[in-house]
């Protein structure tokens, strides 16, 4: 893959053989974000888990203290009083059964997170084939299947992110934007790592965190030392 001039110049700032301390890595990821738009700073965590075993799965959510820098659109499946509650809490879309054909047949996916009350999961379950592969299926572990829709919406809007293993046992999550201050990114990174460390499956034998890489959307990867975690 051929990289542009900007990337090549930015990549020169990063020593690929060095494992940086988190603060240094964040500073470098910020410095190497040279695209014309406000790049997202992402963390990629390679784990020693085997996600094929249910007892080695990692999945959960954490509220980043400084948010993600992204405006998140929330769709809530609810009925009765919960519809008004969701609207009052600032949900972008609220509905029930009538949204199924829109999502299934018309391919409407203009939302980033789906929240559902437990009594709506029978309806939402019919969208499994559409929402599942996109990582949009509501899940109790992530706090998106709940009767407390106000808290769920507030947390998401405040910068709650979900983390889960992909099929290569890696967790990919955003921790903010390149325009954030280093302090804000450090606080977000710490909140994320505390949650990931706590989520270590008890069934896991051997090393839990294999490698951590910080990168901006278009920038080079910066390796972070896993020693302190």
Secondary structure, 3 states (H helix, E strand, C coil): CCCCHHHHHHHCCCCCCCCECHHHHHHHHHHCCCCCCCCEEEEEEEECCCCCCHHHCCEEEEECCCCCCCCCCEEEECCCHHHHHHHHCCCCEEECCCHHHHHHCCCCCCCCEEEECHHHHHHHHHHHHHHCCCCCCCCHHHCCECCCHHHHHHHHHHCEEEEEECCCCEEEEEEEECCCCHHHHHHHHHHHHHHHHHCCCCCCCCCCEEEEEEEECCCCCEEECCCCC
